[in-house]
């Protein structure tokens, strides 16, 4: 069976990416030229062709995308795994009004591919928990998601 390929987010993926989620971001490492994978949670679908996400502006992700702006975001939802690929631009080097030095990145989607291997499904959705002050984490998450919604 051939995996499904779309030119933009499906409604299901768009809806899923309307709040903070666990996703994996793959970039091309600027030093080695090899793959680099990072976990993110501050991600938001602006429309079916665009995703924005926030990362520490001192992270290797920033250096990587300045050298090669091709990326892939992996999302696990509704019993499958999706590869969302495209080109990114740095929209803001530092998002104003956020206490951390976060950059706002915009992904222009070129392809969405169902990459789940044949004859299988995801049976448990990935979850994560905050390991620092929950009140501070909630406040920061709210600030970042609001900034991304306004971008």
Secondary structure, 3 states (H helix, E strand, C coil): CCCCEECCCCHHHHHHCCCCCCEEEEEECCCCCCEEEEEECCEEEEECCEEEEEEECCCHHHHHHHHCCEEEEEEEECCEEEEEEEEEEEEECCCCCCCCCEEEEEEEEEEEEECCCCCCCCCCCCCCCCCCCHHHHHHHHHHHHHHHHHC
